Amino acid sequence: MSEEMINNIKEAVSVINDPHMGISIVDMGLVQEIDVDGDNAKIVIKPTNPGCMSITRIAAEAKNQAEKVEGIEKAEIIIKEHMMADQINEMINK
């Protein structure tokens, strides 16, 4: 796993702001983990509120931004500790 690739993904998703706070999801600590395996990335996101209504949009934007990174073909977004995490994860990663 390339540390440079992880940093590139972190930079790409850092343009996404929490709509309520107006602060980057990276700076807020919502991005818990980024793993890279070949041309696949896995990003774990934990919202501050287990009922956050904006997390689906944040997850979709994170997937889109990560897949724009050169060398990344597919990004899997894992939402954790949200009341609808399973449904969101299934929908985002189809």
N, C-alpha and C positions, 0 to 999 in steps of 0.2 A: 504494500500500500504506500503510495507516494504522499509524503507530507505536503509537497507542492500542490498536488491535485486536491487534497483536502482543503488547503488554504484557498485555492481557486474557487472551490464550491462555496466555502464560507463567505468569500468576498461576493460571489454571485447572489447568494440568498440574503446578504446583509442589506440589499436595496429594498427588501420587503419590510415595511413598517407595520407595527401593531396599529390597527385603525383607531383604537381608543387612546393610546398613549403617544402615537406619532414617533415612536422610537423603533429602531431596527430590531427585528426578532433575534438577531445575533447578540446585539448589545443588551437586550433584555434577558438573555439567557434561555430563551425558549428553545433554541437549537441545542439539544443535549448531546448529540453524537453525530459524527459523520464518518462513515466507513466507505472505502473504495476497494472494489475487487475487479480488476481488469477495467472494463469500460462501464461497469455498473456501480452506482452509488446508492447508499442507504443513509437516509437522514432521519433522525429521531427528533421529534418536536413535542415538547410538553407545554401546553398552555398554562397560563397562570391561574385560570379559572376552569374547573372541570365542566362547566356549562357554557364555555365561550362560544358565542354564536358566529364568530369570525374565523374560527379555526379551519373550516373547510376551504375558505378562500385563501387563507395563509398557506395551507398545505398544497393547494393547486398551484399557487404562485411559486412556492419553493420547488416543486417538481419541474415546472416550466423553466425557472432560472437555472436549476442544476443541470438540466438537459441541454442548456445553451453552452455549457462549459466544454471547451475543446477536449476531446478524449472521453467524454461521458456519453454513452448511448442511451442508457436507461437509468432513471432515478426512482427509487422506491422510498416513499414517505411513510413513516410510522408515527402516528399520533398516539401518545400514551397518556394515561390518567385523565381522560375525558370521558364523559358519560356516554358518548356515541363513538368512541374510538374505533371499535370493530367495524361499524358501518362506514365511517369516514375512510378508514384504511382500505376497505374493499373497494369503495367507489373511486378513490384517487388512484389506486394502483391497477385498475383494469387494463 
